[in-house]
């Protein structure tokens, strides 16, 4: 594996501000412990240099994007973790309750299925088969796995207009 040089402070600051601004624009909050959050962002940047994508720094990445797509930050589990525990698995993102001091952070169990690394069978596949008989759509419907944005078109957008996730974070929904 190639050696990763440390992230320059200028690069870290720029990435941190971008993630923070994107979070706030989309109704999310970063952990208020800025030094903690910056170290997580540093780890995201290291993973990006190592693998070519920003995999969650608190999970073991395979180095194969197609296997790790569910743990690219923001991961597929963020919203459920925020709702249930007040923070995502690595605690980069926290809920408004945590920010306001109404909820304390505690440990967060791993949601990721360790045997299939996010490649669980899409439960919507059976629904698609049923819907083919019931209705026919002019275009397929794609869903952003990060924010839930839906769009009906021939292909998913290159970048989600809501959360700015890349095309590979979309799944065929209908």
CORNOR-V902491 format. One record per helix or strand of 3 or more residues. SS is the DSSP state (alpha for helix, beta for strand). FROM is the first residue (numbers start at 1). TO is the last residue. If there is no record, write none. Layout:
# CORNOR-V902491
((SS FROM TO) (SS FROM TO))
This chain:
# CORNOR-V902491
((alpha 9 25) (alpha 34 51) (alpha 65 71) (alpha 78 85) (alpha 96 99) (alpha 124 134) (beta 141 144) (beta 150 152) (alpha 167 169) (beta 170 172))
